[in-house]
Amino acid sequence: MIKLMKAMFNLHKGEKGMTGLETAIILIAFVTVAAVFGYAVLSAGLFSAERGKETIYAGLNEAKSNMELSGSCLAKGNTENVTSILFTVKNAIAGNPIDMTPNDGSGNNKCVISLTTKNDYLNNVKWSFVAIGDDNGNQLLETGEQFEVTVDLADLGTGLTLSQPLQRNDTFALQVKPSIGSTITIQRQLPPAIEPVMDLH
């Protein structure tokens, strides 16, 4: 028994216990390192959340700025060819104003209209508009306003002409590209007979 006690005593001989001060220093070091890592992770998370919020708001702003087609697309023509295409656009609900300065050949327009037929693709053709109903007199398409856009196929702009006029049963596509918001694509087929006024549903 005495030998066992001596052996146990010799086993722990020379070992010193840890003081309270050393324990406190180690604890503070662990807490400090954890705080630094926690701050880094939290900052990265907040940055990612802020970027995500900005992306969502940008998407909402883009969606709010859309224009939309109002009513039918009309075509006017003579007995052989289509002479002009008309359609009406309006601002989406609670959308931001859209600059509808017409393309009169001066290059000041921000809304671009492209015409595609089976033979041609003409980008940034000339177009004009007439306000319908309530209008405050400027060239901004605002909530509650409607603009009737006319594309005159006889005057599409300098250097822009159709190689073959639009005739019966032909298809065409107009792309309306506002400066803010998504593109409107109007694709229609002409009837078997060209009339003075044609409602292309």
ZAMARGU-4260 file (C-alpha; in steps of 0.2 Angstrom, whole numbers, plus 5000, padded with zeros to 4 digits):
<rodrens>
0) 5000/5000/5000 | 5014/5012/5004 | 5023/5008/4988 | 5007/5012/4979 | 5005/5028/4987
5) 5024/5032/4983 | 5021/5028/4965 | 5006/5039/4964 | 5015/5053/4972 | 5030/5051/4960
10) 5018/5050/4946 | 5012/5068/4949 | 5028/5075/4956 | 5034/5091/4947 | 5018/5095/4939
15) 5011/5113/4942 | 4993/5118/4942 | 4987/5131/4930 | 4983/5148/4939 | 4967/5157/4937
20) 4977/5171/4928 | 4983/5159/4914 | 4966/5152/4912 | 4959/5170/4910 | 4972/5174/4897
25) 4968/5159/4887 | 4950/5162/4888 | 4952/5180/4882 | 4963/5174/4868 | 4949/5162/4862
30) 4936/5175/4864 | 4946/5188/4854 | 4949/5175/4840 | 4931/5170/4839 | 4925/5188/4839
35) 4937/5192/4824 | 4931/5177/4814 | 4913/5181/4819 | 4915/5199/4813 | 4922/5193/4797
40) 4908/5181/4794 | 4895/5194/4799 | 4903/5207/4788 | 4903/5195/4773 | 4885/5190/4776
45) 4879/5209/4777 | 4889/5213/4761 | 4881/5198/4752 | 4864/5203/4758 | 4866/5221/4753
50) 4871/5216/4736 | 4857/5204/4734 | 4845/5218/4740 | 4852/5230/4727 | 4850/5217/4713
55) 4832/5214/4718 | 4828/5233/4718 | 4837/5235/4701 | 4826/5221/4694 | 4810/5228/4702
60) 4815/5245/4694 | 4818/5237/4677 | 4801/5228/4678 | 4792/5244/4683 | 4799/5254/4668
65) 4791/5242/4655 | 4779/5248/4642 | 4766/5237/4635 | 4756/5235/4620 | 4738/5243/4621
70) 4726/5236/4609 | 4729/5229/4591 | 4742/5232/4579 | 4736/5240/4563 | 4742/5240/4545
75) 4738/5253/4531 | 4740/5249/4513 | 4735/5251/4495 | 4729/5237/4484 | 4747/5229/4483
80) 4758/5234/4498 | 4758/5239/4516 | 4762/5257/4518 | 4763/5260/4536 | 4761/5250/4553
85) 4753/5258/4568 | 4752/5252/4586 | 4748/5259/4603 | 4759/5258/4619 | 4756/5263/4637
90) 4766/5263/4653 | 4765/5248/4664 | 4756/5250/4681 | 4766/5262/4692 | 4780/5262/4679
95) 4794/5275/4677 | 4792/5288/4663 | 4799/5282/4647 | 4808/5294/4635 | 4798/5292/4618
100) 4807/5306/4608 | 4803/5300/4590 | 4817/5295/4578 | 4815/5309/4565 | 4832/5305/4558
105) 4842/5316/4570 | 4848/5302/4581 | 4841/5310/4597 | 4829/5296/4600 | 4832/5284/4615
110) 4818/5272/4611 | 4824/5261/4596 | 4812/5252/4584 | 4818/5238/4573 | 4809/5230/4558
115) 4812/5212/4552 | 4804/5204/4537 | 4808/5188/4528 | 4822/5198/4518 | 4827/5212/4529
120) 4832/5217/4546 | 4832/5236/4548 | 4838/5243/4565 | 4833/5260/4572 | 4820/5265/4559
125) 4811/5281/4559 | 4795/5282/4568 | 4783/5295/4575 | 4769/5295/4588 | 4753/5304/4593
130) 4747/5305/4610 | 4730/5298/4613 | 4718/5304/4627 | 4726/5311/4643 | 4743/5319/4639
135) 4754/5332/4648 | 4762/5338/4632 | 4780/5331/4634 | 4788/5316/4626 | 4788/5305/4641
140) 4776/5290/4641 | 4770/5291/4659 | 4757/5282/4669 | 4739/5284/4662 | 4746/5290/4645
145) 4745/5281/4628 | 4755/5285/4612 | 4750/5278/4595 | 4767/5274/4586 | 4767/5275/4567
150) 4781/5267/4556 | 4780/5274/4538 | 4787/5260/4527 | 4790/5273/4513 | 4802/5283/4524
155) 4812/5272/4536 | 4827/5283/4537 | 4843/5287/4528 | 4849/5271/4520 | 4835/5260/4527
160) 4823/5253/4514 | 4815/5237/4512 | 4822/5226/4498 | 4804/5220/4495 | 4788/5228/4501
165) 4776/5220/4513 | 4763/5211/4503 | 4749/5199/4507 | 4753/5184/4518 | 4770/5191/4522
170) 4775/5191/4540 | 4785/5205/4549 | 4791/5209/4567 | 4793/5225/4576 | 4804/5226/4591
175) 4802/5241/4602 | 4817/5244/4613 | 4815/5257/4626 | 4830/5264/4635 | 4824/5257/4652
180) 4814/5241/4653 | 4812/5225/4642 | 4809/5224/4623 | 4791/5223/4616 | 4791/5211/4601
185) 4776/5213/4589 | 4775/5199/4576 | 4761/5198/4564 | 4756/5190/4547 | 4747/5200/4534
190) 4730/5194/4527 | 4727/5186/4510 | 4721/5203/4503 | 4729/5220/4507 | 4715/5232/4513
195) 4716/5251/4516 | 4716/5247/4535 | 4719/5230/4542 | 4718/5225/4561 | 4732/5212/4564
200) 4726/5203/4579
</rodrens>
